[in-house]
Amino acid sequence: MLKAWVLVLFANFVLVTPATLVPRISNANGFQLKPGNDQYTLSIRHPDGKSSREETVKEIAPGILEVRGALNQHFENQGNLVVIYEAGPNGYVAKYIYKGAGKKEEPMFQFALSATVLKSTAG
């Protein structure tokens, strides 16, 4: 009878353990960790509220993980860098997007050549 109870407790522990391997964390500093079924989501927000990172790690097969996420980095008076990435058994792929802020700066000096000057220098 004792062996049966030990077996039941062990089976219960094995079935419940994956959900408890990653603890649920949420704090006022913008850090959140949320476990789910065979996955967890990590979210980090910068205190200024303009920069963030969020990623999901999922076990797609025993021992094989897939990571998907996005990073949004704000640069003061410069713009935003957004990186969207995915990593898994097929490799790593990232997409980079930069969005500038403010007006475009003109070059300090400009020069132009006329068509006749270009033709004469070409020969």
N, CA, C and O atoms as a DFTB+ gen file, in Angstrom:
492 C
 N C O
     1  1       0.820      -1.189       0.000
     2  2       0.000       0.000       0.000
     3  2       0.870       1.261       0.000
     4  3       0.572       2.225      -0.706
     5  1       1.934       1.249       0.786
     6  2       2.839       2.393       0.854
     7  2       3.502       2.635      -0.497
     8  3       3.686       3.781      -0.907
     9  1       3.859       1.552      -1.188
    10  2       4.489       1.695      -2.504
    11  2       3.525       2.349      -3.495
    12  3       3.943       3.147      -4.334
    13  1       2.254       2.016      -3.402
    14  2       1.262       2.614      -4.302
    15  2       1.147       4.115      -4.057
    16  3       1.055       4.892      -5.008
    17  1       1.151       4.528      -2.790
    18  2       1.081       5.956      -2.471
    19  2       2.327       6.690      -2.944
    20  3       2.239       7.803      -3.461
    21  1       3.468       6.078      -2.769
    22  2       4.715       6.695      -3.233
    23  2       4.674       6.850      -4.748
    24  3       5.089       7.880      -5.280
    25  1       4.175       5.831      -5.441
    26  2       4.067       5.898      -6.892
    27  2       3.095       7.000      -7.320
    28  3       3.380       7.736      -8.265
    29  1       1.970       7.122      -6.650
    30  2       0.993       8.166      -6.973
    31  2       1.579       9.551      -6.706
    32  3       1.420      10.454      -7.527
    33  1       2.248       9.729      -5.583
    34  2       2.869      11.020      -5.274
    35  2       3.965      11.361      -6.274
    36  3       4.088      12.510      -6.697
    37  1       4.756      10.373      -6.649
    38  2       5.826      10.597      -7.623
    39  2       5.234      10.983      -8.979
    40  3       5.712      11.920      -9.619
    41  1       4.198      10.268      -9.419
    42  2       3.552      10.581     -10.699
    43  2       2.955      11.986     -10.668
    44  3       3.059      12.724     -11.647
    45  1       2.341      12.354      -9.567
    46  2       1.778      13.696      -9.430
    47  2       2.878      14.748      -9.491
    48  3       2.707      15.782     -10.136
    49  1       3.985      14.503      -8.838
    50  2       5.112      15.436      -8.845
    51  2       5.663      15.598     -10.258
    52  3       5.950      16.716     -10.687
    53  1       5.811      14.495     -10.981
    54  2       6.350      14.551     -12.340
    55  2       5.409      15.312     -13.266
    56  3       5.872      16.089     -14.101
    57  1       4.114      15.110     -13.138
    58  2       3.161      15.785     -14.015
    59  2       2.996      17.259     -13.680
    60  3       2.694      18.056     -14.569
    61  1       3.184      17.640     -12.435
    62  2       2.994      19.027     -12.017
    63  2       4.275      19.840     -12.153
    64  3       4.203      21.059     -12.305
    65  1       5.425      19.218     -12.106
    66  2       6.704      19.916     -12.061
    67  2       6.957      20.864     -13.227
    68  3       7.406      21.981     -12.971
    69  1       6.702      20.505     -14.507
    70  2       7.043      21.437     -15.577
    71  2       6.415      22.817     -15.432
    72  3       7.041      23.809     -15.804
    73  1       5.219      22.910     -14.910
    74  2       4.587      24.224     -14.745
    75  2       5.228      25.018     -13.619
    76  3       5.137      26.246     -13.604
    77  1       5.870      24.343     -12.682
    78  2       6.461      25.053     -11.556
    79  2       7.959      25.272     -11.715
    80  3       8.573      25.890     -10.846
    81  1       8.571      24.786     -12.797
    82  2       9.999      25.008     -12.989
    83  2      10.311      26.486     -13.197
    84  3      11.363      26.966     -12.772
    85  1       9.415      27.199     -13.839
    86  2       9.578      28.635     -14.046
    87  2       8.563      29.332     -13.148
    88  3       7.358      29.177     -13.348
    89  1       9.024      30.089     -12.172
    90  2       8.078      30.748     -11.258
    91  2       7.387      31.933     -11.928
    92  3       7.912      32.508     -12.881
    93  1       6.222      32.287     -11.431
    94  2       5.508      33.470     -11.915
    95  2       6.043      34.670     -11.137
    96  3       5.994      34.702      -9.908
    97  1       6.552      35.654     -11.876
    98  2       7.122      36.846     -11.250
    99  2       6.513      38.074     -11.914
   100  3       6.413      38.142     -13.139
   101  1       6.113      39.027     -11.112
   102  2       5.615      40.302     -11.610
   103  2       5.951      41.346     -10.558
   104  3       5.541      41.231      -9.403
   105  1       6.706      42.375     -10.969
   106  2       7.041      43.398      -9.982
   107  2       6.797      44.793     -10.544
   108  3       6.503      44.957     -11.728
   109  1       6.921      45.767      -9.701
   110  2       6.632      47.152     -10.075
   111  2       7.723      47.759     -10.944
   112  3       7.540      48.852     -11.481
   113  1       8.854      47.077     -11.095
   114  2       9.959      47.606     -11.888
   115  2       9.842      47.268     -13.368
   116  3      10.771      47.542     -14.129
   117  1       8.732      46.684     -13.796
   118  2       8.532      46.387     -15.211
   119  2       9.011      45.019     -15.636
   120  3       9.165      44.776     -16.833
   121  1       9.253      44.115     -14.702
   122  2       9.730      42.768     -15.017
   123  2       8.609      41.771     -14.770
   124  3       8.038      41.732     -13.680
   125  1       8.292      40.961     -15.782
   126  2       7.265      39.933     -15.633
   127  2       7.748      38.635     -16.253
   128  3       8.349      38.630     -17.327
   129  1       7.482      37.546     -15.568
   130  2       7.786      36.210     -16.061
   131  2       6.533      35.379     -15.854
   132  3       6.089      35.180     -14.723
   133  1       5.959      34.888     -16.963
   134  2       4.693      34.157     -16.885
   135  2       4.872      32.761     -17.470
   136  3       5.088      32.628     -18.675
   137  1       4.787      31.712     -16.644
   138  2       4.854      30.351     -17.183
   139  2       3.514      29.937     -17.769
   140  3       2.460      30.432     -17.370
   141  1       3.581      29.017     -18.726
   142  2       2.374      28.468     -19.332
   143  2       2.608      27.004     -19.653
   144  3       3.547      26.399     -19.137
   145  1       1.781      26.439     -20.482
   146  2       1.949      25.047     -20.882
   147  2       3.120      24.932     -21.851
   148  3       3.040      25.412     -22.981
   149  1       4.192      24.308     -21.419
   150  2       5.399      24.096     -22.227
   151  2       5.986      25.391     -22.764
   152  3       6.669      25.373     -23.788
   153  1       5.739      26.514     -22.100
   154  2       6.316      27.777     -22.536
   155  2       6.334      28.773     -21.384
   156  3       5.683      28.574     -20.358
   157  1       7.090      29.847     -21.575
   158  2       7.020      30.970     -20.643
   159  2       7.238      32.254     -21.423
   160  3       7.860      32.250     -22.485
   161  1       6.725      33.346     -20.891
   162  2       6.850      34.657     -21.512
   163  2       7.578      35.583     -20.557
   164  3       7.228      35.691     -19.382
   165  1       8.601      36.250     -21.081
   166  2       9.399      37.202     -20.318
   167  2       9.125      38.586     -20.875
   168  3       9.171      38.785     -22.089
   169  1       8.842      39.539     -20.009
   170  2       8.568      40.906     -20.421
   171  2       9.355      41.849     -19.518
   172  3       9.252      41.783     -18.293
   173  1      10.141      42.724     -20.136
   174  2      10.941      43.697     -19.385
   175  2      10.648      45.078     -19.960
   176  3      10.779      45.296     -21.164
   177  1      10.258      45.994     -19.110
   178  2       9.977      47.370     -19.519
   179  2      10.954      48.302     -18.803
   180  3      11.152      48.199     -17.592
   181  1      11.557      49.202     -19.558
   182  2      12.465      50.185     -18.973
   183  2      11.638      51.168     -18.148
   184  3      10.501      51.469     -18.511
   185  1      12.192      51.673     -17.043
   186  2      11.427      52.615     -16.205
   187  2      10.925      53.853     -16.948
   188  3       9.924      54.444     -16.545
   189  1      11.606      54.258     -18.033
   190  2      11.127      55.429     -18.773
   191  2       9.872      55.129     -19.590
   192  3       9.228      56.049     -20.095
   193  1       9.518      53.848     -19.723
   194  2       8.315      53.459     -20.443
   195  2       8.452      53.464     -21.952
   196  3       7.481      53.184     -22.654
   197  1       9.639      53.778     -22.474
   198  2       9.820      53.882     -23.921
   199  2      10.536      52.679     -24.524
   200  3      10.400      52.429     -25.721
   201  1      11.286      51.938     -23.737
   202  2      12.030      50.782     -24.228
   203  2      11.483      49.513     -23.586
   204  3      11.074      49.519     -22.425
   205  1      11.481      48.423     -24.356
   206  2      10.935      47.181     -23.819
   207  2      11.513      45.973     -24.545
   208  3      12.079      46.084     -25.632
   209  1      11.353      44.831     -23.916
   210  2      11.735      43.554     -24.517
   211  2      10.698      42.529     -24.089
   212  3      10.301      42.477     -22.925
   213  1      10.268      41.723     -25.034
   214  2       9.303      40.672     -24.729
   215  2       9.670      39.448     -25.547
   216  3       9.906      39.543     -26.751
   217  1       9.718      38.299     -24.887
   218  2      10.022      37.076     -25.615
   219  2       9.271      35.899     -25.028
   220  3       8.954      35.863     -23.839
   221  1       8.995      34.935     -25.896
   222  2       8.306      33.717     -25.505
   223  2       9.197      32.542     -25.855
   224  3       9.675      32.427     -26.984
   225  1       9.418      31.675     -24.888
   226  2      10.197      30.457     -25.093
   227  2       9.223      29.294     -24.994
   228  3       8.512      29.140     -24.001
   229  1       9.203      28.477     -26.046
   230  2       8.243      27.382     -26.117
   231  2       8.979      26.088     -26.436
   232  3       9.873      26.063     -27.281
   233  1       8.595      25.016     -25.753
   234  2       9.164      23.701     -26.052
   235  2       8.281      23.061     -27.115
   236  3       7.156      22.648     -26.832
   237  1       8.802      22.979     -28.356
   238  2       8.003      22.446     -29.454
   239  2       8.097      20.928     -29.555
   240  3       7.226      20.285     -30.141
   241  1       9.143      20.363     -28.991
   242  2       9.325      18.911     -28.895
   243  2      10.214      18.688     -27.679
   244  3      10.870      19.627     -27.228
   245  1      10.256      17.484     -27.141
   246  2      11.100      17.254     -25.961
   247  2      12.558      17.673     -26.211
   248  3      13.237      17.122     -27.077
   249  1      13.011      18.643     -25.447
   250  2      14.389      19.123     -25.553
   251  2      14.634      20.119     -26.670
   252  3      15.768      20.569     -26.833
   253  1      13.620      20.485     -27.449
   254  2      13.779      21.433     -28.556
   255  2      12.964      22.685     -28.236
   256  3      11.747      22.628     -28.062
   257  1      13.669      23.815     -28.162
   258  2      13.024      25.081     -27.798
   259  2      12.912      26.002     -29.001
   260  3      13.721      25.944     -29.927
   261  1      11.900      26.847     -28.970
   262  2      11.717      27.891     -29.968
   263  2      11.554      29.206     -29.213
   264  3      10.748      29.307     -28.288
   265  1      12.322      30.204     -29.616
   266  2      12.290      31.509     -28.957
   267  2      11.816      32.545     -29.969
   268  3      12.342      32.628     -31.079
   269  1      10.825      33.328     -29.581
   270  2      10.338      34.433     -30.402
   271  2      10.279      35.668     -29.529
   272  3       9.843      35.612     -28.379
   273  1      10.720      36.778     -30.083
   274  2      10.690      37.971     -29.262
   275  2      10.851      39.251     -30.047
   276  3      11.067      39.247     -31.259
   277  1      10.738      40.347     -29.321
   278  2      10.890      41.675     -29.904
   279  2      11.566      42.582     -28.885
   280  3      11.285      42.529     -27.688
   281  1      12.453      43.403     -29.392
   282  2      13.164      44.386     -28.579
   283  2      12.875      45.751     -29.174
   284  3      13.037      45.952     -30.377
   285  1      12.449      46.686     -28.348
   286  2      12.171      48.047     -28.785
   287  2      13.062      48.962     -27.956
   288  3      12.822      49.153     -26.764
   289  1      14.093      49.528     -28.584
   290  2      15.058      50.382     -27.880
   291  2      14.881      51.823     -28.332
   292  3      15.034      52.132     -29.514
   293  1      14.559      52.698     -27.398
   294  2      14.366      54.119     -27.689
   295  2      15.675      54.864     -27.455
   296  3      16.335      54.673     -26.433
   297  1      16.045      55.717     -28.412
   298  2      17.221      56.566     -28.271
   299  2      16.744      58.005     -28.189
   300  3      16.043      58.481     -29.083
   301  1      17.113      58.691     -27.139
   302  2      16.669      60.060     -26.891
   303  2      17.040      60.951     -28.078
   304  3      18.213      61.022     -28.447
   305  1      16.070      61.625     -28.676
   306  2      16.237      62.540     -29.815
   307  2      16.813      61.872     -31.059
   308  3      17.251      62.568     -31.975
   309  1      16.825      60.558     -31.115
   310  2      17.400      59.870     -32.265
   311  2      16.394      58.983     -32.987
   312  3      16.391      58.928     -34.217
   313  1      15.543      58.289     -32.240
   314  2      14.580      57.398     -32.869
   315  2      14.454      56.096     -32.101
   316  3      14.852      56.003     -30.940
   317  1      13.893      55.087     -32.763
   318  2      13.675      53.778     -32.148
   319  2      14.302      52.687     -32.995
   320  3      14.258      52.734     -34.224
   321  1      14.881      51.708     -32.327
   322  2      15.371      50.501     -32.974
   323  2      14.455      49.370     -32.540
   324  3      14.262      49.143     -31.346
   325  1      13.891      48.663     -33.509
   326  2      13.020      47.526     -33.228
   327  2      13.679      46.291     -33.823
   328  3      14.006      46.263     -35.009
   329  1      13.872      45.273     -32.997
   330  2      14.433      44.005     -33.450
   331  2      13.400      42.926     -33.166
   332  3      12.986      42.738     -32.021
   333  1      12.986      42.221     -34.208
   334  2      12.054      41.101     -34.076
   335  2      12.851      39.850     -34.414
   336  3      13.438      39.761     -35.493
   337  1      12.877      38.889     -33.507
   338  2      13.741      37.727     -33.714
   339  2      13.025      36.422     -33.417
   340  3      12.023      36.375     -32.702
   341  1      13.583      35.359     -33.998
   342  2      13.069      34.009     -33.797
   343  2      14.254      33.052     -33.887
   344  3      15.071      33.139     -34.803
   345  1      14.331      32.147     -32.930
   346  2      15.387      31.138     -32.925
   347  2      14.757      29.791     -32.632
   348  3      13.871      29.672     -31.785
   349  1      15.224      28.784     -33.340
   350  2      14.679      27.445     -33.143
   351  2      15.556      26.420     -33.819
   352  3      16.731      26.681     -34.080
   353  1      15.009      25.264     -34.105
   354  2      15.808      24.195     -34.700
   355  2      16.310      24.533     -36.103
   356  3      17.278      23.930     -36.566
   357  1      15.672      25.483     -36.787
   358  2      16.093      25.853     -38.141
   359  2      17.073      27.018     -38.160
   360  3      17.466      27.464     -39.238
   361  1      17.476      27.518     -37.009
   362  2      18.433      28.616     -36.956
   363  2      17.845      29.869     -36.334
   364  3      16.843      29.828     -35.620
   365  1      18.508      31.000     -36.632
   366  2      18.163      32.288     -36.034
   367  2      17.832      33.278     -37.141
   368  3      18.566      33.384     -38.124
   369  1      16.738      33.997     -36.987
   370  2      16.335      35.014     -37.951
   371  2      15.994      36.276     -37.167
   372  3      15.287      36.225     -36.161
   373  1      16.507      37.409     -37.643
   374  2      16.198      38.681     -36.984
   375  2      15.847      39.720     -38.042
   376  3      16.430      39.741     -39.126
   377  1      14.899      40.568     -37.716
   378  2      14.499      41.665     -38.587
   379  2      14.754      42.951     -37.816
   380  3      14.275      43.113     -36.693
   381  1      15.507      43.865     -38.420
   382  2      15.865      45.120     -37.771
   383  2      15.128      46.266     -38.453
   384  3      15.120      46.369     -39.679
   385  1      14.515      47.118     -37.654
   386  2      13.807      48.286     -38.169
   387  2      14.268      49.490     -37.350
   388  3      14.222      49.470     -36.120
   389  1      14.711      50.538     -38.044
   390  2      15.096      51.762     -37.344
   391  2      14.178      52.877     -37.802
   392  3      14.055      53.137     -38.999
   393  1      13.539      53.530     -36.859
   394  2      12.649      54.646     -37.154
   395  2      13.275      55.908     -36.578
   396  3      13.349      56.071     -35.361
   397  1      13.720      56.792     -37.449
   398  2      14.335      58.029     -37.001
   399  2      13.307      59.006     -36.466
   400  3      12.123      58.923     -36.790
   401  1      13.772      59.929     -35.646
   402  2      12.881      60.929     -35.057
   403  2      13.351      62.316     -35.458
   404  3      14.530      62.527     -35.744
   405  1      12.437      63.238     -35.477
   406  2      12.800      64.625     -35.760
   407  2      12.979      64.873     -37.247
   408  3      12.700      64.008     -38.077
   409  1      13.460      66.095     -37.575
   410  2      13.644      66.432     -38.983
   411  2      14.985      65.914     -39.479
   412  3      15.931      65.732     -38.713
   413  1      15.034      65.685     -40.775
   414  2      16.273      65.218     -41.384
   415  2      17.295      66.346     -41.375
   416  3      16.970      67.501     -41.650
   417  1      18.519      65.998     -41.058
   418  2      19.581      66.999     -41.091
   419  2      20.155      67.067     -42.496
   420  3      20.392      66.045     -43.139
   421  1      20.372      68.275     -42.953
   422  2      20.979      68.483     -44.263
   423  2      22.494      68.356     -44.120
   424  3      23.044      68.676     -43.066
   425  1      23.167      67.897     -45.160
   426  2      24.630      67.843     -45.092
   427  2      25.206      69.243     -44.892
   428  3      24.581      70.238     -45.258
   429  1      26.403      69.311     -44.310
   430  2      27.010      70.613     -44.021
   431  2      27.249      71.409     -45.298
   432  3      27.015      72.617     -45.319
   433  1      27.708      70.758     -46.358
   434  2      27.864      71.455     -47.627
   435  2      27.514      70.488     -48.751
   436  3      27.681      69.274     -48.639
   437  1      27.027      71.071     -49.830
   438  2      26.624      70.280     -50.977
   439  2      27.329      70.818     -52.203
   440  3      27.630      72.007     -52.302
   441  1      27.584      69.922     -53.127
   442  2      28.071      70.403     -54.404
   443  2      27.401      69.573     -55.488
   444  3      27.043      68.414     -55.276
   445  1      27.244      70.178     -56.629
   446  2      26.579      69.509     -57.740
   447  2      27.403      69.719     -58.996
   448  3      28.031      70.762     -59.180
   449  1      27.389      68.733     -59.837
   450  2      28.078      68.825     -61.123
   451  2      27.028      68.774     -62.221
   452  3      26.074      67.997     -62.169
   453  1      27.234      69.616     -63.200
   454  2      26.284      69.630     -64.307
   455  2      26.531      68.430     -65.209
   456  3      27.565      67.768     -65.114
   457  1      25.579      68.160     -66.078
   458  2      25.697      67.026     -66.996
   459  2      26.877      67.199     -67.941
   460  3      27.545      66.219     -68.272
   461  1      27.152      68.440     -68.387
   462  2      28.268      68.659     -69.313
   463  2      29.602      68.394     -68.635
   464  3      30.515      67.863     -69.267
   465  1      29.736      68.751     -67.364
   466  2      30.979      68.479     -66.637
   467  2      31.175      66.976     -66.494
   468  3      32.283      66.471     -66.670
   469  1      30.117      66.273     -66.178
   470  2      30.217      64.822     -66.040
   471  2      30.593      64.170     -67.364
   472  3      31.390      63.232     -67.386
   473  1      30.024      64.660     -68.479
   474  2      30.337      64.092     -69.798
   475  2      31.790      64.363     -70.171
   476  3      32.465      63.488     -70.712
   477  1      32.269      65.559     -69.890
   478  2      33.635      65.904     -70.280
   479  2      34.662      65.144     -69.446
   480  3      35.731      64.813     -69.960
   481  1      34.377      64.860     -68.186
   482  2      35.333      64.108     -67.372
   483  2      35.309      62.628     -67.715
   484  3      36.295      61.927     -67.488
   485  1      34.207      62.145     -68.255
   486  2      34.121      60.736     -68.629
   487  2      34.880      60.473     -69.921
   488  3      35.247      59.329     -70.189
   489  1      35.123      61.488     -70.722
   490  2      35.920      61.301     -71.920
   491  2      35.206      61.445     -73.162
   492  3      35.796      61.304     -74.233
